[in-house]
Amino acid sequence: MDPILDLARPSILRNPYPAYARLREASPVFWHELLGSWVLTRHADCLAVLTDGHRFASDWRRAGEDVPAPLLSVQTLDPPEHTAVRHLLLDGFRAQDHRGRQEELEREIADLLAALADRPSFDLVGELAEPVALRSVTAFLGVPAPALDWFVPMSRTVVDGMDAGLWPEKHEPAVSARAQLAEYAGGWLADPPKEGLIAHVAERAPDSGVAETVVRNSLRAVLHAGYESASRLLGNASAALLTTPGALDAFRADPATAVDELIRYDAPVQADARVCVADTELGGVTIRAGDPVTLLLGAAHHDPLRFDQPAELRLDRTPNPHLGFGRGAHACLGASMAIRLAGSVLGALARDHPDARAVAEPIHRRNLTLRGLDRFEVTLRPRVGEEART
Ligand code: HEM
């Protein structure tokens, strides 16, 4: 069977890292016919591509490809267009009252966990990670959170489309779902909220020199990239903490260092893509201008040439040069927000609910670009017989 399609088999989806290691050992840089792309599995090669915007483009028009207008955003442009929209957003990210919002969010998380603690068990993905991530990202944007039962399936369909290179049937539904998302976010600029990122950007966009469609698409990307990456981070990290003996206790010692390790250990963004625009040698192979390149960040995070004992979850690992937030010109704008969010949710679990544990194996979604859970049944209650001591 094809080694990339193989990654979606349920037994491998649960833990793809040994399969990545086999790919890396067989050939660290290889051409994959079905993807029509080079595949990179080493940390050094992925880092080289992410930080070389001259030879590896995010804007596929530089390789002669057509990019439809609804897709032009901060994620798909390169300098100089990228610089202007990135600065507009960056300025808005910096201007937000992170501390005030964080305190409010922490109260909401504490209340939600207290309510969930009354139940025998609950699905940590659908009842904690997804609502908290959506609430956090929409509050940051300055808009009310949409209904979960509308937003979550639509957003998942967009994510499924990221793997359309392997499963072409995922493409069309993703295009329709993206159109729904665009319609939902379409009025934000014309009728902006009073506070939050949208308010900040709407006020400054007319003088920024950035095309209005690009601003609109980029705000939509903040919602989608932020929600999907953050909810998956909360799910993956909780699964690692609750299925590794002693990890929840160890998390309390240094939450910021621990969050970095949880991202390295089981990152939400497992793959990233660029297109080569000038012939380059990587891992003994010549990548030609026009060739697509797929960066398996998940494999890079378990590269023994970069990380000592990569299969071990070491919550005190420093330094931790993971690529989970990307690197270079397109590095994640929400990284510090995501670290704070994960610190709040996982910190509240570790501090207030030390009896938290899995009652079933986490179940993974069949996605390869973004890695995340479908369900994870958890209890916060003490084990029977231990109640008397609490
Ligand atoms: C908390 C909310 C988050 C927001 C608002 C957010 C927003 C963004 C935005 C706007 C970009 C595009 C930057 C650009 O292209 O110049 C980006 C890139 C990225 N984000 Fe985030 N993000 C969030 C959380 C996360 C999390 C939790 C992860 C994974 C741990 C993550 C991983 C990435 C990666 C890998 C990229 C680089 C993509 C590339 O190189 O093409 N993000 N993020």
Boltz pocket constraint, residues with backbone or C-beta under 6 A from the ligand:
constraints:
  - pocket:
      binder: B
      contacts: [[A, 58], [A, 74], [A, 75], [A, 76], [A, 86], [A, 137], [A, 218], [A, 221], [A, 222], [A, 223], [A, 225], [A, 226], [A, 227], [A, 229], [A, 230], [A, 233], [A, 263], [A, 267], [A, 268], [A, 269], [A, 272], [A, 273], [A, 323], [A, 324], [A, 325], [A, 326], [A, 327], [A, 329], [A, 330], [A, 331], [A, 332], [A, 333], [A, 334], [A, 335], [A, 337], [A, 338], [A, 341]]
      max_distance: 6.0
